[in-house]
Structure formats: C-alpha cells, structure tokens
C-alpha cells in the first residue's frame, strides 16, 4: 500500500526505483542525492543524502527495507515530507544486508555527526526535527544530541539493547554482539539535549512499553497508542498521522492539542478499529462492542462488525433476561 505523501499533486521527477535490486537501488539513490543536494557513503552499510531547501531541517533515519516497503516510488519518506513542505532534509540510510546496521551503530556515522557538529551544520537552521521508528527511532533519539534544541519524534524506539539494561528484549538476537555503551549509546540520555521529544508506542506491546518507560524525562512526552500493534508507524502512515506531527514539530507547536489532532483519524481507521473490536470481544464487553459496531456501520458495510453486533445484541439480551429472572426469583 502506498504510504508516500502527496507532493502538491505531483511526484518528484526521479521515477520509481522501488522495485530495483538493492545494489541498483543504491546507485539510483546516489544519483538522486547528487542531483538533489549531495550524497555521501558512510562505510559499507550506510549512506547520507542531503537536500538544502530552507532553514527548517528534517533529519530522518531510514533503511532500504522500510523505504522500499513504505514509499511508493522507493525514495525516502522523509524526502517526500520535506519536498511537500519546503524543508531541508538529511536522510541517514541503512542499506546493508546485515540487520544490525538498522541501529546505525557504526564509527563512520559517529564520525559524520562529529563533523557536522564541528562544522556548525545544525546551527545554520532555525528549526531541526529528528524522526524515526523502531531501530530508526532509537537512532533519531541517539543522534539528536548533535543538535541541541532540536525536536525529536520517535515511534516505538528502543532505548538500548545493552544486555545489562535490556536483557528482557529478546526480539533482536543478532544485535547482542553490538556495543550500545560507547558513543551515542543510551538513547534516553542522548535526547536530553532536545527541546522536546515525543515517544509514541502501543502499551499493549509489552517490550515497546518497557523501552518507552526508560525515556521517562520531564521534557519527553510519552504517548500511548492503544491497539496500534507492533508496527505503529505503519498504522500512523496509513491514517496520515505522521506528517501533521512533523509539521507541528517544525512550527514549534508539538503539544497535546496538535498530537491529539494528528491522531484523530484513528477513530475511523479500520486497522485500529478491528484491533479494538478484538480487545472488546476478548474481554466480553458486549455493550461497548455494540457502540463500536454501530459507530463503524454508520459509514461502511463491514461484515466483521455486523457479525460482532449481532453477537453483542444476543449477549445483552441474554444478560437482561437472566437479570430479570433473578429479580423475579428474589421478589418471590
């Protein structure tokens, strides 16, 4: 499904590279980066693209897998958001076959951000926002320390995979050999330099909730996203909730009101509604199930909700009959 934001009614003039093999895709990214701004390899597994358009800078961390799965034309999602809104864009891209590269824990990346700091790169921008999800969310938090005063938006980020602090997270076995203790290591500490940060996660995904708890800081907003599942970025892209958050961050307006407004579409998003239905039926809540199904069926014909509505009505009727019988027996 296409998660690529519209770009004022037209696509960037770079063509569709989403179906290219990894090596050819990387060559295309290099050509596009050099045409749009600049491109620089950062070792064997990472590269950087930069588009200089305005004094507002969006920094994103993305991978070959996430880009080719979620962008209709195979270009970084951040590039689309930036072009649509007239922002500058710095994309740090993991393109290697080794999945450990997705956490952006590499000396070449440390050195690159050191160079940006030494050159005063971020000081040239009035507003800087870092964005990423999952492992890329970890990186967005970790490297935001290079731009004090930036805004950070991270969806279901890991705080660390250091076994001393996160041995309970067994999802990423191949990362156990990675070092999360050296530079740009513990993400919650690195984000301390940010002006504000937003961490979004589904509290029902226990491991994501445990990582989010490690980000408990006065300037960090922790926003639970119930029933968004293990991949909340996918759901947020589906309901067009990511771009409004980035716009609010760029406008210096990332607050409770703008966050709630950006997430409002969840009330009509079928993925979210189906998971909510499953939760209510599993908890045997027929009255709430009835209200939810009536809400959904007002605007669409959804067989799953029709079936659940019928079952909820039957359950409510049975309970009412049982209650009436008990009342009559008590009175007698």
C-alpha positions as CSV (number, residue, x, y, z in Angstrom):
1,X,0.0,0.0,0.0
2,X,1.2,3.5,-0.9
3,X,2.3,5.4,2.2
4,X,4.2,8.1,0.2
5,X,2.9,11.6,0.9
6,X,1.5,13.6,-1.9
7,X,3.8,16.3,-3.2
8,X,1.4,19.0,-4.1
9,X,-0.2,16.8,-6.7
10,X,2.9,15.5,-8.4
11,X,5.7,13.1,-7.7
12,X,9.4,14.1,-7.6
13,X,10.9,13.9,-11.0
14,X,13.1,10.9,-10.2
15,X,11.0,8.0,-11.3
16,X,10.1,4.8,-9.5
17,X,13.0,2.9,-8.0
18,X,11.1,0.8,-5.5
19,X,11.5,-2.5,-7.4
20,X,15.2,-2.2,-8.1
21,X,17.6,-4.8,-6.6
22,X,19.4,-3.5,-3.6
23,X,22.7,-2.6,-5.5
24,X,20.9,-0.9,-8.3
25,X,18.6,0.9,-5.9
26,X,21.6,2.3,-4.0
27,X,23.2,3.5,-7.3
28,X,19.9,5.3,-8.1
29,X,19.8,6.9,-4.6
30,X,23.4,8.1,-5.2
31,X,22.4,9.7,-8.5
32,X,19.3,11.3,-7.0
33,X,21.2,12.5,-3.9
34,X,23.9,14.2,-6.1
35,X,21.2,15.8,-8.2
36,X,19.1,17.0,-5.3
37,X,21.9,18.1,-3.0
38,X,24.6,15.7,-2.0
39,X,25.3,12.1,-1.4
40,X,28.0,10.5,0.8
41,X,28.7,6.9,1.6
42,X,29.3,6.1,5.3
43,X,31.1,2.8,5.2
44,X,29.7,-0.3,3.5
45,X,26.2,-0.3,5.1
46,X,25.2,3.3,5.4
47,X,24.9,6.5,3.3
48,X,23.6,10.0,3.6
49,X,21.5,12.2,1.3
50,X,21.1,15.9,1.9
51,X,18.6,18.3,0.3
52,X,19.1,22.0,1.2
53,X,15.9,23.9,0.7
54,X,15.1,26.0,3.7
55,X,16.2,26.9,7.3
56,X,14.0,24.1,8.6
57,X,15.7,20.7,8.6
58,X,14.1,17.3,8.9
59,X,16.6,14.5,9.8
60,X,15.3,11.0,9.2
61,X,16.8,7.6,9.8
62,X,15.5,5.0,7.3
63,X,16.5,1.6,5.9
64,X,16.4,0.1,2.5
65,X,13.7,-2.3,3.7
66,X,11.5,0.4,5.2
67,X,11.9,2.7,2.2
68,X,11.1,0.2,-0.5
69,X,8.2,-1.3,1.6
70,X,6.5,2.0,2.5
71,X,7.4,4.5,-0.2
72,X,5.5,4.0,-3.4
73,X,8.5,5.2,-5.6
74,X,11.3,3.9,-3.4
75,X,12.5,7.3,-2.2
76,X,13.0,8.0,1.5
77,X,9.7,9.0,3.2
78,X,11.4,12.0,4.8
79,X,12.3,13.3,1.3
80,X,8.6,13.4,0.4
81,X,7.6,15.1,3.6
82,X,10.4,17.6,3.1
83,X,9.7,18.4,-0.5
84,X,6.0,18.8,0.1
85,X,6.5,21.3,3.0
86,X,9.6,23.0,1.6
87,X,12.0,21.8,4.3
88,X,15.6,20.8,4.0
89,X,16.2,17.1,4.5
90,X,19.1,15.0,5.8
91,X,18.5,11.2,5.4
92,X,20.8,8.7,7.1
93,X,20.1,5.4,5.3
94,X,21.0,1.8,6.3
95,X,21.3,-0.2,3.1
96,X,23.4,-3.2,4.1
97,X,22.3,-6.8,4.3
98,X,23.3,-7.1,7.9
99,X,20.2,-6.3,10.0
100,X,22.4,-4.9,12.8
101,X,23.1,-1.9,10.6
102,X,19.5,-0.7,11.2
103,X,20.5,0.7,14.6
104,X,23.1,3.0,13.0
105,X,25.8,1.9,15.5
106,X,28.8,2.5,13.3
107,X,32.0,4.5,13.7
108,X,31.6,6.1,10.3
109,X,28.2,7.5,11.5
110,X,29.7,8.7,14.8
111,X,32.4,10.5,12.7
112,X,29.9,12.0,10.3
113,X,27.9,13.6,13.1
114,X,31.1,14.7,14.8
115,X,31.9,16.5,11.6
116,X,28.5,18.1,11.4
117,X,28.9,19.4,15.0
118,X,32.4,20.7,14.3
119,X,31.3,22.5,11.2
120,X,28.3,24.1,12.9
121,X,26.0,22.4,10.4
122,X,22.9,22.4,12.6
123,X,23.4,26.0,13.7
124,X,22.5,27.1,10.1
125,X,18.9,26.0,10.7
126,X,16.2,27.8,12.6
127,X,14.4,24.5,13.4
128,X,15.6,20.9,13.4
129,X,13.4,17.8,13.8
130,X,14.7,14.2,14.1
131,X,12.3,11.4,13.1
132,X,12.5,7.6,13.1
133,X,10.6,4.4,14.0
134,X,11.8,1.3,15.8
135,X,15.5,0.9,15.4
136,X,15.5,4.2,13.3
137,X,13.6,5.8,16.2
138,X,16.5,4.7,18.5
139,X,18.9,6.4,16.1
140,X,16.8,9.5,15.9
141,X,16.9,9.9,19.6
142,X,20.6,8.9,20.0
143,X,22.0,11.3,17.4
144,X,19.7,14.2,18.3
145,X,22.3,15.1,20.9
146,X,24.3,16.6,18.0
147,X,21.7,19.3,17.5
148,X,20.8,20.8,20.9
149,X,17.4,22.3,20.9
150,X,16.0,20.0,18.3
151,X,12.6,18.3,18.4
152,X,12.5,14.5,18.3
153,X,9.6,12.3,17.2
154,X,10.3,8.5,17.7
155,X,7.8,5.8,17.2
156,X,8.3,2.6,19.3
157,X,12.0,3.3,19.7
158,X,14.4,1.0,21.6
159,X,16.2,2.8,24.4
160,X,19.2,0.4,24.2
161,X,19.9,-3.2,23.5
162,X,22.7,-3.4,26.1
163,X,22.2,-6.7,27.9
164,X,22.8,-5.1,31.2
165,X,19.7,-2.8,30.8
166,X,17.5,-4.6,28.3
167,X,18.2,-8.3,28.6
168,X,14.4,-8.7,28.7
169,X,14.1,-7.7,25.0
170,X,14.9,-10.9,23.1
171,X,13.5,-9.9,19.8
172,X,16.8,-8.9,18.2
173,X,19.2,-11.8,19.0
174,X,21.7,-10.8,16.3
175,X,22.3,-7.5,18.0
176,X,23.8,-9.0,21.1
177,X,27.3,-8.5,19.8
178,X,26.7,-4.8,19.2
179,X,28.1,-2.2,21.6
180,X,25.4,0.2,22.9
181,X,27.6,1.5,25.7
182,X,30.0,3.8,23.8
183,X,29.3,7.0,21.9
184,X,25.7,7.9,21.1
185,X,24.7,4.9,23.1
186,X,21.9,5.1,25.6
187,X,19.1,6.9,23.7
188,X,17.2,8.4,26.7
189,X,20.4,10.2,27.8
190,X,21.2,11.4,24.3
191,X,17.8,13.0,23.9
192,X,18.4,15.2,26.9
193,X,19.7,17.9,24.7
194,X,16.4,18.1,22.7
195,X,14.0,20.9,23.4
196,X,11.2,18.4,23.3
197,X,10.7,14.8,22.3
198,X,7.7,12.7,21.6
199,X,7.8,8.9,22.0
200,X,4.8,7.0,20.7
201,X,4.2,3.3,21.5
202,X,1.5,0.7,22.0
203,X,1.3,-0.1,25.7
204,X,-0.1,-3.5,24.9
205,X,3.2,-4.4,23.2
206,X,5.0,-5.1,26.5
207,X,8.6,-4.8,25.2
208,X,7.9,-1.5,23.5
209,X,6.2,-0.2,26.6
210,X,9.3,-1.2,28.7
211,X,11.6,0.7,26.3
212,X,9.3,3.7,26.5
213,X,9.5,3.7,30.3
214,X,13.2,4.2,30.0
215,X,12.6,7.5,28.2
216,X,10.8,9.0,31.3
217,X,12.2,12.5,31.3
218,X,10.5,15.8,32.1
219,X,10.8,17.1,28.5
220,X,9.8,13.9,26.8
221,X,6.1,13.2,26.1
222,X,5.2,9.5,26.2
223,X,2.1,9.0,24.1
224,X,0.5,5.5,24.4
225,X,-1.2,4.3,21.2
226,X,-3.6,1.5,22.2
227,X,-4.4,-1.0,19.6
228,X,-1.8,0.2,17.1
229,X,0.1,-3.1,17.3
230,X,3.8,-4.0,17.0
231,X,4.3,-1.7,14.0
232,X,2.6,1.6,15.0
233,X,4.5,3.6,12.3
234,X,2.6,1.6,9.6
235,X,-0.7,2.4,11.2
236,X,0.2,6.1,11.6
237,X,1.3,6.3,7.9
238,X,-2.0,4.6,6.9
239,X,-4.0,7.2,8.7
240,X,-1.8,10.1,7.6
241,X,-0.8,11.0,11.2
242,X,3.0,11.2,10.7
243,X,3.1,14.4,8.6
244,X,0.9,16.5,10.9
245,X,3.2,15.7,13.8
246,X,6.3,16.7,11.8
247,X,4.6,19.9,10.7
248,X,3.8,20.7,14.3
249,X,7.4,20.0,15.3
250,X,8.6,22.3,12.6
251,X,6.2,25.0,13.7
252,X,7.3,24.7,17.3
253,X,3.8,23.6,18.1
254,X,4.2,19.9,19.2
255,X,1.8,19.9,22.1
256,X,-1.1,17.8,23.5
257,X,-3.6,19.5,21.2
258,X,-1.6,19.1,18.0
259,X,-0.7,15.4,18.9
260,X,-4.4,14.6,19.6
261,X,-5.5,16.3,16.4
262,X,-2.9,14.3,14.3
263,X,-4.1,11.0,15.8
264,X,-7.8,11.8,15.5
265,X,-8.1,9.7,12.3
266,X,-7.7,6.5,14.4
267,X,-11.4,6.7,15.2
268,X,-12.1,5.8,11.5
269,X,-9.1,3.7,10.7
270,X,-10.1,0.1,10.1
271,X,-6.9,-1.5,11.4
272,X,-7.2,0.3,14.7
273,X,-11.0,-0.4,14.9
274,X,-10.5,-4.2,14.2
275,X,-7.9,-4.5,17.0
276,X,-10.3,-2.6,19.3
277,X,-13.1,-4.9,18.4
278,X,-10.9,-7.9,19.1
279,X,-10.0,-6.5,22.5
280,X,-13.6,-5.8,23.5
281,X,-14.9,-9.2,22.4
282,X,-12.0,-10.9,24.2
283,X,-12.8,-9.0,27.4
284,X,-16.6,-9.9,27.0
285,X,-17.7,-6.3,26.8
286,X,-20.9,-6.5,24.7
287,X,-22.3,-3.0,25.5
288,X,-19.0,-1.3,24.3
289,X,-18.9,-3.8,21.4
290,X,-22.4,-2.7,20.4
291,X,-21.4,1.0,20.5
292,X,-18.3,0.4,18.5
293,X,-20.1,-1.6,15.8
294,X,-22.8,0.9,15.5
295,X,-20.1,3.6,15.0
296,X,-18.4,1.7,12.3
297,X,-21.5,0.5,10.5
298,X,-22.8,4.1,10.2
299,X,-20.3,4.8,7.5
300,X,-19.3,1.4,6.0
301,X,-20.5,-2.1,5.4
302,X,-18.1,-4.3,7.4
303,X,-19.1,-8.0,7.8
304,X,-16.9,-8.5,10.8
305,X,-18.6,-5.7,12.7
306,X,-22.1,-6.8,11.6
307,X,-21.4,-10.3,13.0
308,X,-20.0,-8.8,16.2
309,X,-23.0,-6.5,16.5
310,X,-25.4,-9.4,16.2
311,X,-23.5,-11.4,18.8
312,X,-23.3,-8.4,21.2
313,X,-27.1,-7.8,20.9
314,X,-27.7,-11.5,21.7
315,X,-25.4,-11.4,24.7
316,X,-27.0,-8.3,26.0
317,X,-30.5,-9.8,25.6
318,X,-29.4,-13.0,27.4
319,X,-27.9,-11.0,30.3
320,X,-31.1,-8.8,30.6
321,X,-33.2,-12.0,30.6
322,X,-31.1,-13.6,33.3
323,X,-31.2,-10.4,35.4
324,X,-35.0,-10.2,35.1
325,X,-35.3,-13.8,36.1
326,X,-33.0,-13.3,39.1
327,X,-35.1,-10.2,40.1
328,X,-38.3,-12.2,39.9
329,X,-36.9,-15.0,42.0
330,X,-35.7,-12.5,44.6
331,X,-39.1,-10.9,44.7
332,X,-40.9,-14.2,45.1
